[in-house]
Structures are given as C-alpha cells and as structure tokens.
Amino acid sequence: VNPSVKILFYLNSMVHYPRYEANKSFQLDWATRKRKNPDKYFKFMNRYYYYDHRNLDFRAWWINRALEMLDNEHIDGVFVDGICATPNRRGYGKGYEQAYIETATELRERLPPGKLLIGNALKNGANNPLGGIGNIQHLQYLDGSYLERWYFTPKSIVKTMELMREALKEGRIVMLKAVPDERDAVPKWDEETSLEEVMQSPDMTMDERYALVERMIRYPLAIFLLIVEPHAYLSYCYGVNADPKNTRNGRAVFDCERFKELKRKLGKALGPYVKEDEDGEFVFSREFEFLKVWVDIESREVRLEEKSGG
C-alpha cells in the first residue's frame, strides 16, 4: 500500500445517485421541484433527482453524511463533484448557488483537522456571479480542484492553464484529468479501426494496452508540464474502474508507473510557461533544468527536448 495515496469520499453537490449505501436515507422532499409545476421534479439525464440546498433538513443530511464518513480513519477527505451544476438554472427559482455555497462553507468549517476538501470546480467556460470566472471563487472553501472536459478548443485550454496557475499560486491542489485521444498518437494513428474499437479487443494483453495508450500521452503531458508546481497532479486514464477485467475502452489502464514518458528527469523549473508569439497564437514553452517543453496547442504538436544531464 502506498502511504501517499489519499482516499476521498465521493459526495455529489447536486445529483442524487441512489445506489450508494450512504445515500439510502435521502428523502424525496429534498429534491428540486419545478417552480412552475411543483408536483414534478428536475432530473439529471431524466433519471436522477437534483438536490435542493435551500432545504435546511437536506443541508444537515448532506453535511452529516460527509462528516460521518470522515470518522473512518481510512478516509482522508471529501471529493465534491458537480459544482458546475450549482448555479441557478431556468425554472429552479432563486438562490440555488448561494444555498450550495452556504452548505459547502459549513462543511468546510466543520471538517476535522487534517482532512481534505477537493471539488470538481474549476471550469474554463464558467462565469457565474458567485463562482466567478472559471469558478475560481469556490477555492475559498476548497483545498483544490479536479479539472475535466477542458480540451475542446485552443482558447479553452489556455484558459484552463491560467486557472490552474492561479490556483497553484494560492497553494491549492489541482488535478488535471486527461483521456487518451487518437488525435495525439505518436506515431500518427493510421489504423482503419478507432482506438475505442481496438481497446475493446478481448485478445489484447495489459502490456499491449499500456503501450497503446502511451502513444497518446505526450500532448496532455505537455499541457500539464507547462503549469506543474508542487500540489499539481495529472490523471491519465479512462473512467474510474481499475478492474483489470474491464477492457471496455481500455479503462483498466491506470498504473502511471508503467508509462515511460512520465519518467523523464525534469529538475527545477527555470520559470513559468511563456507564449512563443513568433511560432503561433497558441504556442507555449517552458524550461526545466533537464527538459524543455514546447507545445502548439492548436496543431497538438509537442516537443520534449532533453538537455544534457537529464
């Protein structure tokens, strides 16, 4: 067992998933009703109820559920998912985001010493009155943020880099979630079948799966290296199921120790990332003691140039 591993209790900010044992005491009166038709409820994917943080009984249940889990010495903190779903939405009525922030702030205040509170908060497209640009204001009660679905456009990637840099300057944790993408394959992906189809083959060994997935790692790794500081982490995998028998999309490929690209020697960072205007609008670089990182975010071209001594 790795003593550095932290185990977090999953707590969704807005969506009720009934299959969790910890959620079985949820009451339907705590779900969000439609303002113009209060006999009906809002549902995520037409299946799951949305929480109503304006209900004080619900708020107490949500907070106490997390605190009860933290009584377990093996639980190191709480991961609050779905924070981007907390701003007011059409038909919800007023006060949803404010109510959630009050709930989360109370949890922060009652959190036992030494326990972590991490959230899925930072989002390059968010701009809410209370959450602020990129949801950065949520870091007032969080120890850090997980970032997903950040890679759709060059501008959104640059904004994500800026958000991570700001969070790290404030001493927060950031974890960038990256997913293997055949557009990033080195050498170039020229198979007739898609990566998804190849990874579903029952005949592939785990070694073959890791080798295949590593072909896509250079681009997200380069983005991460542009911002990396203490308390920055990269998650490179599909999904959340590490069962070796789960071959769908290669979702069992979790052990980053098996990726050679992650074993490069960096040394000290010689400064923050810089924009290479002469090379293009979305070209950035950063130098370390033993490595120079250069990436064109738009074309997805990456150069990882090792220096002597690396």
Disulfide bonds with the S-S distance in Angstrom:
none
